[in-house]
Amino acid sequence: MEAIRPYAPLLVPLAVLQLGLGLFAFVDLLRRERVKGPKWLWGLAVLCIGFIGPILYFVVGREE
């Protein structure tokens, strides 16, 4: 635990950013009627792939 302490000022904002991005993507996925591909698969990607899942959803998965 002591090895992580010097990196805490960097890790805490990154964790908050990841949580916020994932939450925003998941709420957008639930509210959107149509997406490219199955919704359940995008939900798994958003929840399980970290930063890349929500970014992929916003770039590739949404139908405008």
Protein Blocks (a to p, Z undefined) as FASTA:
>chain_A
ZZmmmmmmmmmmmmmmmmmmmmmmmmmmmmpmbdgdjfklmmmmmmmnommlmmmmmmmm
pcZZ
